[in-house]
């Protein structure tokens, strides 16, 4: 998944849980960009997903430690062969209009994603359900592998075992909704009160929500593009929690706010991708020459002030680390120079950050005799060029849709996913394909992780990417905020539990 720079700030005003600021009762959040949509079936960006998580609920959810927990479902069983999931719904879950959430609502919510006129790009979430292909093609009116035998039970049958399926059901696209005409009603902690395009989005407490910890009467999202306006307001005490990028972090640290910082590893990987169908990048040894020329530790130290973690594989360490071989030693910077008969085209998007990264990589490659031409395109043009393989190399990042190593391996390196499906580098390795296919179907967690490790080691050895770094998530929190938690997945934050004591 591509994720734009994710920066938000929060002005929390506590109400209803013992706080003292109940004259305001509002939680303010800043968005650097406006959400593209608040329709769960259509949402693909972080901004949309973060808001949807607060107005909708899913069958299951992740906590701050990536542990999967009940949400609308109170429990579930998975068959030994990994093909059947039976979910038992809580009996006290209601939509914000007061109507009870039933298994039929779950079924219709999932079917809607697969309907042609919905135009959802998330059909892949349910493509393994029995009968999904016939439903998508219009040959049937229902999905044979999705049943609601009673109002409290939903049964989902897969054509083949797919171990990450439970994790996928926590994504905001899998929200349980009620449709009336074109109006979408949710069953989350909050509901939409107002959306003034380009200005603000106002949520209010859902009076029908049966879960615990809803301490805010309202949440106000303001669209404010300027980062340092937010920094200034935080320093004035007008913002309680401020999501930070590295320049903002540096500015607050210089101003003496370091003790207010929180951080945690992010589920992302920044990388340089090679066109593995084009010479010389169709050869792993040539790819390693380019990889070893880049001193990522120097970049991390002097450009990012050591605020990112070096990457030695495509998978963030929090998801898969134990059992991997000493990858760090595989990419010790080389001092040898090489000679190629042409300059190479490095494709990037138009962000300032990508321009800076590209110029630094260009510098390191030039030291080794490699000439690079940097080409910038806007995001749509960039994606089109990637899909059409119009590059020698490119710089991009991959962010988790769900917290499973499979999400960093199968979409990005499986030979059947060339192009827009995720394998932008056109990489192909039969041994890797066999391992990742086996891992996706393995229901035993330990065995699956071992298969992921084997598959990851193949990618490291073949080097279709130059693994650069994993960004951390940072925020600054005022001292009057209590019970604050950072979530590695943006859609895990339901806006509940936190307290203000000022």
HELIX and SHEET records of a PDB file:
HELIX    1   1 UNK A   46  UNK A   55  1                                  10    
HELIX    2   2 UNK A  103  UNK A  114  1                                  12    
HELIX    3   3 UNK A  116  UNK A  118  5                                   3    
HELIX    4   4 UNK A  123  UNK A  126  5                                   4    
HELIX    5   5 UNK A  132  UNK A  136  1                                   5    
HELIX    6   6 UNK A  165  UNK A  168  1                                   4    
HELIX    7   7 UNK A  172  UNK A  174  5                                   3    
HELIX    8   8 UNK A  227  UNK A  235  1                                   9    
HELIX    9   9 UNK A  246  UNK A  254  1                                   9    
HELIX   10  10 UNK A  258  UNK A  260  5                                   3    
HELIX   11  11 UNK A  284  UNK A  292  1                                   9    
HELIX   12  12 UNK A  296  UNK A  302  1                                   7    
HELIX   13  13 UNK A  327  UNK A  330  1                                   4    
HELIX   14  14 UNK A  352  UNK A  367  1                                  16    
HELIX   15  15 UNK A  379  UNK A  387  1                                   9    
HELIX   16  16 UNK A  406  UNK A  413  1                                   8    
HELIX   17  17 UNK A  415  UNK A  417  5                                   3    
HELIX   18  18 UNK A  419  UNK A  421  5                                   3    
HELIX   19  19 UNK A  430  UNK A  441  1                                  12    
HELIX   20  20 UNK A  445  UNK A  462  1                                  18    
HELIX   21  21 UNK A  490  UNK A  492  5                                   3    
SHEET    1   A 8 UNK A 190  UNK A 196  0                                        
SHEET    2   A 8 UNK A 200  UNK A 205 -1                                        
SHEET    3   A 8 UNK A 218  UNK A 223 -1                                        
SHEET    4   A 8 UNK A  26  UNK A  31  1                                        
SHEET    5   A 8 UNK A   9  UNK A  12 -1                                        
SHEET    6   A 8 UNK A 241  UNK A 244 -1                                        
SHEET    7   A 8 UNK A 465  UNK A 477 -1                                        
SHEET    8   A 8 UNK A 261  UNK A 265 -1                                        
SHEET    1   B11 UNK A 190  UNK A 196  0                                        
SHEET    2   B11 UNK A 200  UNK A 205 -1                                        
SHEET    3   B11 UNK A 218  UNK A 223 -1                                        
SHEET    4   B11 UNK A  26  UNK A  31  1                                        
SHEET    5   B11 UNK A   9  UNK A  12 -1                                        
SHEET    6   B11 UNK A 241  UNK A 244 -1                                        
SHEET    7   B11 UNK A 465  UNK A 477 -1                                        
SHEET    8   B11 UNK A 268  UNK A 274 -1                                        
SHEET    9   B11 UNK A 393  UNK A 399 -1                                        
SHEET   10   B11 UNK A 344  UNK A 349  1                                        
SHEET   11   B11 UNK A 372  UNK A 377  1                                        
SHEET    1   C 8 UNK A 190  UNK A 196  0                                        
SHEET    2   C 8 UNK A 200  UNK A 205 -1                                        
SHEET    3   C 8 UNK A 218  UNK A 223 -1                                        
SHEET    4   C 8 UNK A  26  UNK A  31  1                                        
SHEET    5   C 8 UNK A   9  UNK A  12 -1                                        
SHEET    6   C 8 UNK A 241  UNK A 244 -1                                        
SHEET    7   C 8 UNK A 465  UNK A 477 -1                                        
SHEET    8   C 8 UNK A 308  UNK A 310 -1                                        
SHEET    1   D 2 UNK A  60  UNK A  62  0                                        
SHEET    2   D 2 UNK A  68  UNK A  70 -1                                        
SHEET    1   E 4 UNK A  73  UNK A  78  0                                        
SHEET    2   E 4 UNK A  84  UNK A  89 -1                                        
SHEET    3   E 4 UNK A 153  UNK A 157 -1                                        
SHEET    4   E 4 UNK A 146  UNK A 150 -1                                        
SHEET    1   F 2 UNK A 178  UNK A 180  0                                        
SHEET    2   F 2 UNK A 183  UNK A 185 -1                                        
SHEET    1   G 2 UNK A 481  UNK A 482  0                                        
SHEET    2   G 2 UNK A 499  UNK A 500 -1                                        
END                                                                             
